[in-house]
């Protein structure tokens, strides 16, 4: 089968023509074979509703010579609290993506762009594992302060495809595996998957996760309150999610530059030691969130290309479970595989419920009740 894949970001729209073939291993039917022909549409800034018609036209032009697709799949953004899976894009879902709480998120344009291209070809449109996936256990969502619950944000799309690959590496279907995925890059998150369901996570950005290239990592509460008093809430959030981590400690967030400087620069050496410490602690925390020993620990994201750091993390946590390294991100592959599982009959398509918007990090402290936990994805590939 062939799928056209659309992944909008803040500076470009990544595109792919994906050829998806069934697994050659009957024991692991979800181990699909994916071949991508890639293209990219540069943007001058994050996409906007005003640009939508022009973006649709440019995408049609860039993909005009590609073979006719069986489906079009786009990145999913904030569409309300939903379980993981592949969702059919309806006009209602597309409208919510553009008008709802996540309207300013580049990923929220994935569904509307996919629907427009799918209508040209007369095929269905889908999104896969949108950013607002929330399958946490109730106890993972709770805090010790009445009326305050944890907001769930992590690297959903990449973390789940990496969890599946790590499960396959140790000979298991995702639905039968316990996997901890550490996404380590500009921002970070570490997530515990039990049977394909993300039951707990550190969160990412200002909500949690170890330090990253630009993410500040966990701070003592009194220090955090002091930062807010001195610099204000907006500046503190920028520090936690975009101006902290390696950038704050070394003056650079460029991983190649940092790797080259490490042997001679004490600041980089201190920062890498702190990063390894925080990453290993977060991995251990999420291993303990599982109901049993994990079958695999996966390291992914841009920092997973830094062999020296990966080796140090692996030496610290390999006694827990085999460590699988999947450098970079596999978002285009994840989107293609998600629609492939549906079209090949390995997974049922999900229909988007008219869910309430997910609480934003800024509003998380005002949440007084948690909506009912969504039904976990039942696919077992």
C-alpha positions as CSV (number, residue, x, y, z in Angstrom):
1,X,0.0,0.0,0.0
2,X,1.0,3.6,-0.5
3,X,0.4,6.5,1.9
4,X,1.3,10.2,1.4
5,X,2.6,11.5,4.7
6,X,2.4,15.1,6.0
7,X,4.3,16.3,9.1
8,X,4.1,20.1,9.6
9,X,6.6,21.8,11.9
10,X,7.5,25.4,12.8
11,X,10.0,25.9,9.9
12,X,8.9,23.3,7.3
13,X,6.4,20.7,6.3
14,X,8.1,17.3,5.9
15,X,6.5,15.1,3.3
16,X,6.9,11.5,2.2
17,X,5.5,8.9,-0.2
18,X,5.5,5.8,1.9
19,X,5.4,2.2,0.6
20,X,4.3,0.0,3.4
21,X,4.6,-3.8,3.1
22,X,3.5,-6.5,5.6
23,X,5.9,-8.0,8.0
24,X,8.0,-10.9,6.9
25,X,7.8,-12.3,10.5
26,X,4.5,-14.0,11.3
27,X,5.3,-13.8,15.0
28,X,5.6,-10.0,14.8
29,X,3.0,-8.8,12.4
30,X,3.5,-5.2,13.4
31,X,7.1,-5.2,12.1
32,X,6.0,-3.5,8.9
33,X,8.5,-2.7,6.1
34,X,8.4,1.0,5.2
35,X,10.2,2.7,2.3
36,X,10.1,6.5,2.1
37,X,10.6,9.0,-0.7
38,X,11.0,12.3,1.1
39,X,10.3,15.9,0.2
40,X,10.2,19.1,2.2
41,X,8.3,22.4,2.0
42,X,10.2,25.2,3.7
43,X,8.2,27.7,5.8
44,X,9.1,31.2,6.8
45,X,7.5,30.6,10.2
46,X,4.9,28.4,11.9
47,X,1.9,27.7,9.7
48,X,-1.3,29.7,10.1
49,X,-5.0,29.3,9.1
50,X,-4.5,32.2,6.6
51,X,-1.8,30.1,4.8
52,X,-3.8,26.9,4.7
53,X,-5.1,27.2,1.1
54,X,-1.6,28.1,-0.2
55,X,0.0,25.2,1.8
56,X,-2.6,22.8,0.3
57,X,-1.7,24.0,-3.2
58,X,2.0,23.7,-2.6
59,X,1.7,20.2,-1.2
60,X,-0.3,19.1,-4.2
61,X,2.4,20.5,-6.5
62,X,5.2,18.8,-4.6
63,X,3.4,15.4,-4.5
64,X,1.9,15.5,-8.0
65,X,4.3,13.0,-9.5
66,X,4.0,10.5,-6.6
67,X,1.9,7.4,-7.2
68,X,-1.8,7.5,-6.2
69,X,-2.1,6.8,-2.5
70,X,-4.4,4.4,-0.6
71,X,-4.5,7.0,2.2
72,X,-3.1,10.3,3.3
73,X,-1.8,10.6,6.9
74,X,-0.8,13.7,8.8
75,X,0.7,14.6,12.2
76,X,-1.8,14.9,15.0
77,X,-1.7,17.7,17.5
78,X,-3.8,18.7,20.5
79,X,-7.3,17.3,19.7
80,X,-8.5,16.7,23.3
81,X,-7.5,13.9,25.6
82,X,-7.6,10.7,23.6
83,X,-6.0,7.2,23.7
84,X,-3.2,6.2,21.3
85,X,-4.0,4.9,17.9
86,X,-4.8,5.9,14.3
87,X,-7.8,8.2,13.8
88,X,-9.9,8.9,10.8
89,X,-9.8,12.6,10.0
90,X,-13.3,14.0,9.7
91,X,-14.3,17.6,8.8
92,X,-15.2,18.0,12.5
93,X,-11.8,16.8,13.7
94,X,-10.1,19.1,11.2
95,X,-12.2,22.1,12.3
96,X,-11.4,21.4,15.9
97,X,-7.7,21.2,15.2
98,X,-7.8,24.6,13.6
99,X,-10.1,26.3,16.0
100,X,-9.5,24.5,19.3
101,X,-7.0,25.0,22.1
102,X,-4.1,23.7,20.1
103,X,-4.7,25.8,17.0
104,X,-1.3,27.5,17.2
105,X,0.6,24.2,17.3
106,X,2.1,23.3,14.0
107,X,1.2,19.7,14.5
108,X,-2.5,20.7,14.5
109,X,-2.3,21.4,10.8
110,X,-1.4,17.8,10.0
111,X,-5.0,16.6,10.0
112,X,-6.5,19.4,8.0
113,X,-3.7,19.2,5.4
114,X,-4.1,15.5,5.1
115,X,-7.9,15.8,4.7
116,X,-7.5,18.3,1.9
117,X,-5.0,16.2,0.0
118,X,-7.1,13.0,0.6
119,X,-10.1,14.7,-0.9
120,X,-8.2,15.4,-4.1
121,X,-7.3,11.7,-4.4
122,X,-10.7,10.4,-3.1
123,X,-9.1,8.4,-0.3
124,X,-9.4,8.5,3.5
125,X,-7.2,10.7,5.7
126,X,-5.8,9.8,9.1
127,X,-3.7,11.0,12.0
128,X,-1.6,8.8,14.2
129,X,-0.8,9.1,18.0
130,X,-1.6,12.8,18.3
131,X,0.2,15.0,20.8
132,X,-2.7,14.9,23.3
133,X,-2.6,11.1,23.8
134,X,-3.3,10.5,27.5
135,X,-3.4,6.9,28.8
136,X,-1.8,7.5,32.2
137,X,-2.8,5.4,35.1
138,X,-4.9,7.5,37.6
139,X,-2.2,7.2,40.2
140,X,0.4,8.5,37.8
141,X,-1.8,11.6,37.1
142,X,-2.3,12.3,40.8
143,X,-0.3,14.6,43.0
144,X,-0.2,15.1,46.8
145,X,-1.9,18.5,46.5
146,X,-5.7,18.6,46.4
147,X,-7.0,19.8,43.1
148,X,-3.7,19.6,41.2
149,X,-3.1,16.8,38.6
150,X,-0.3,16.2,36.2
151,X,-0.7,17.3,32.6
152,X,0.4,14.7,30.1
153,X,2.8,15.9,27.4
154,X,5.6,13.8,26.0
155,X,7.1,12.9,22.6
156,X,4.1,10.7,21.8
157,X,4.5,9.9,18.2
158,X,8.2,9.1,18.2
159,X,8.2,7.4,21.7
160,X,5.5,4.9,20.7
161,X,7.1,3.9,17.4
162,X,10.4,3.5,19.2
163,X,8.8,1.4,21.9
164,X,7.4,-0.9,19.2
165,X,10.8,-1.3,17.5
166,X,12.4,-2.0,20.9
167,X,9.8,-4.6,21.6
168,X,10.5,-6.2,18.2
169,X,14.2,-6.2,18.9
170,X,13.7,-8.4,21.9
171,X,11.2,-10.7,20.0
172,X,8.0,-9.4,21.4
173,X,4.9,-7.7,20.1
174,X,4.3,-4.2,21.6
175,X,1.1,-5.4,23.2
176,X,3.1,-8.1,25.1
177,X,6.0,-5.9,26.2
178,X,7.1,-3.5,28.9
179,X,9.4,-0.8,27.4
180,X,10.9,2.4,28.8
181,X,11.6,5.0,26.1
182,X,13.9,7.9,26.8
183,X,13.5,10.6,24.1
184,X,16.7,12.8,24.5
185,X,17.1,15.9,22.4
186,X,16.4,19.6,22.5
187,X,13.6,18.6,24.9
188,X,13.3,15.3,26.7
189,X,10.8,12.9,28.1
190,X,11.1,9.4,29.6
191,X,7.9,7.2,29.3
192,X,6.9,3.8,30.6
193,X,4.9,1.6,28.1
194,X,3.0,-1.4,29.4
195,X,1.4,-3.4,26.6
196,X,1.6,-0.5,24.2
197,X,0.0,1.9,26.7
198,X,2.0,4.9,28.1
199,X,1.1,4.4,31.8
200,X,3.5,7.0,33.2
201,X,5.9,9.6,31.9
202,X,8.2,12.3,33.2
203,X,6.5,14.8,30.9
204,X,8.5,17.2,28.8
205,X,9.3,20.9,28.6
206,X,8.3,22.8,31.7
207,X,6.3,19.8,32.9
208,X,9.2,17.4,33.5
209,X,11.9,15.3,32.0
210,X,15.7,15.4,32.5
211,X,17.7,18.3,31.1
212,X,18.2,18.3,27.3
213,X,20.0,20.5,24.7
214,X,17.5,23.3,25.6
215,X,15.3,21.9,28.4
216,X,16.2,22.9,31.9
217,X,15.2,19.7,33.6
218,X,13.9,19.4,37.2
219,X,14.4,22.3,39.6
220,X,14.1,22.5,43.4
221,X,10.7,24.1,44.2
222,X,12.1,27.0,46.1
223,X,14.5,27.8,43.3
224,X,11.7,27.7,40.8
225,X,9.5,30.0,42.8
226,X,12.5,32.4,43.1
227,X,12.9,32.4,39.3
228,X,9.2,33.2,38.8
229,X,9.4,36.1,41.3
230,X,12.6,37.5,39.7
231,X,11.9,37.0,36.0
232,X,8.2,36.3,35.7
233,X,6.2,33.3,34.6
234,X,6.7,33.6,30.8
235,X,10.5,34.0,31.1
236,X,10.7,31.1,33.5
237,X,8.8,28.8,31.2
238,X,11.2,29.8,28.3
239,X,14.1,28.9,30.5
240,X,12.7,25.5,31.4
241,X,11.6,24.6,27.8
242,X,13.9,26.4,25.4
243,X,16.8,28.3,27.1
244,X,18.0,25.8,29.7
245,X,20.0,22.6,29.6
246,X,23.2,22.5,27.6
247,X,22.4,25.9,26.1
248,X,22.3,27.5,29.5
249,X,25.3,25.6,30.9
250,X,27.7,25.8,27.9
251,X,26.4,28.5,25.7
252,X,25.5,26.1,22.9
253,X,22.7,23.6,22.1
254,X,24.5,22.3,19.0
255,X,25.2,18.7,19.8
256,X,28.1,18.3,17.3
257,X,29.7,21.4,18.7
258,X,29.3,20.1,22.3
259,X,30.7,16.7,21.4
260,X,33.8,18.3,19.8
261,X,34.3,20.5,22.9
262,X,33.8,17.8,25.5
263,X,37.5,16.6,25.8
264,X,38.8,20.1,26.5
265,X,36.0,22.2,27.9
266,X,35.2,21.8,31.7
267,X,31.8,23.4,31.2
268,X,30.8,20.8,28.7
269,X,32.2,18.0,30.9
270,X,30.2,19.2,33.9
271,X,27.0,19.5,31.8
272,X,27.3,16.0,30.3
273,X,27.9,14.5,33.7
274,X,24.7,16.2,34.9
275,X,22.8,15.1,31.8
276,X,23.8,11.5,32.2
277,X,22.9,11.6,35.9
278,X,19.5,13.0,35.2
279,X,18.7,10.7,32.3
280,X,19.6,7.6,34.2
281,X,17.6,8.7,37.2
282,X,14.5,9.4,35.0
283,X,14.9,6.0,33.3
284,X,15.1,4.2,36.7
285,X,12.0,6.1,37.8
286,X,10.0,5.0,34.8
287,X,11.2,1.4,35.1
288,X,9.8,1.4,38.6
289,X,6.5,2.7,37.3
290,X,6.0,-0.6,35.4
291,X,4.3,-3.6,37.0
292,X,7.4,-5.7,36.2
293,X,10.9,-5.5,34.9
294,X,11.1,-3.9,31.5
295,X,11.9,-6.1,28.5
296,X,13.8,-3.2,26.9
297,X,15.0,0.3,27.4
298,X,15.2,2.5,24.3
299,X,17.2,5.7,23.8
300,X,16.1,8.0,21.0
301,X,16.2,11.6,20.0
302,X,19.1,13.7,18.7
303,X,21.3,13.1,21.8
304,X,21.1,9.4,21.0
305,X,23.6,10.2,18.2
306,X,26.2,11.2,20.7
307,X,28.0,7.9,21.2
308,X,29.9,8.9,24.3
309,X,26.8,9.9,26.2
310,X,24.8,6.9,25.0
311,X,27.6,4.6,26.2
312,X,27.6,6.2,29.6
313,X,23.9,5.8,30.0
314,X,23.9,2.3,28.7
315,X,26.6,1.3,31.3
316,X,24.4,2.7,34.0
317,X,21.1,1.0,33.1
318,X,21.9,-2.1,31.1
319,X,21.6,-4.2,34.2
320,X,17.9,-3.5,34.2
321,X,17.1,-4.5,30.6
322,X,18.6,-4.6,27.1
323,X,19.3,-1.1,25.8
324,X,18.1,-0.4,22.2
325,X,19.4,2.8,20.6
326,X,17.2,4.5,17.9
327,X,18.9,7.8,17.1
328,X,17.0,10.8,15.9
329,X,13.3,10.7,15.3
330,X,11.1,8.4,13.2
331,X,8.0,10.6,12.9
332,X,7.4,10.0,9.2
333,X,7.9,6.3,9.6
334,X,5.5,6.3,12.6
335,X,2.8,8.0,10.6
336,X,3.2,5.6,7.7
337,X,3.3,2.5,10.0
338,X,0.2,3.7,11.9
339,X,-2.0,4.0,8.8
340,X,-0.4,0.8,7.5
341,X,-1.5,-1.2,10.5
342,X,-5.1,0.0,9.9
343,X,-5.2,-0.7,6.2
344,X,-3.6,-4.1,6.6
345,X,-6.2,-5.0,9.3
346,X,-3.7,-5.2,12.2
347,X,-5.4,-2.5,14.2
348,X,-8.8,-0.9,14.3
349,X,-9.2,2.7,13.2
350,X,-10.3,5.0,16.0
351,X,-13.1,7.5,15.7
352,X,-12.4,10.9,17.2
353,X,-14.6,11.5,20.3
354,X,-15.7,15.1,20.8
355,X,-13.3,15.3,23.8
356,X,-12.8,18.3,26.0
357,X,-9.6,20.2,25.4
358,X,-6.5,19.0,27.2
359,X,-5.4,21.4,30.0
360,X,-2.4,23.5,29.1
361,X,0.6,23.4,31.4
362,X,-0.2,26.9,32.6
363,X,-3.7,25.8,33.5
364,X,-2.7,22.4,35.0
365,X,-2.7,23.7,38.5
366,X,-6.4,24.7,38.2
367,X,-7.6,21.3,37.2
368,X,-9.8,20.0,40.0
369,X,-11.0,16.7,38.5
370,X,-9.7,14.3,36.0
371,X,-11.9,13.1,33.1
372,X,-12.5,9.3,32.8
373,X,-9.5,7.4,31.6
374,X,-9.7,6.6,27.9
375,X,-9.9,3.0,26.7
376,X,-6.3,1.8,25.9
377,X,-5.4,0.8,22.4
378,X,-6.1,-2.9,22.0
379,X,-3.8,-3.6,19.1
380,X,-1.1,-6.2,19.9
381,X,1.3,-6.0,17.0
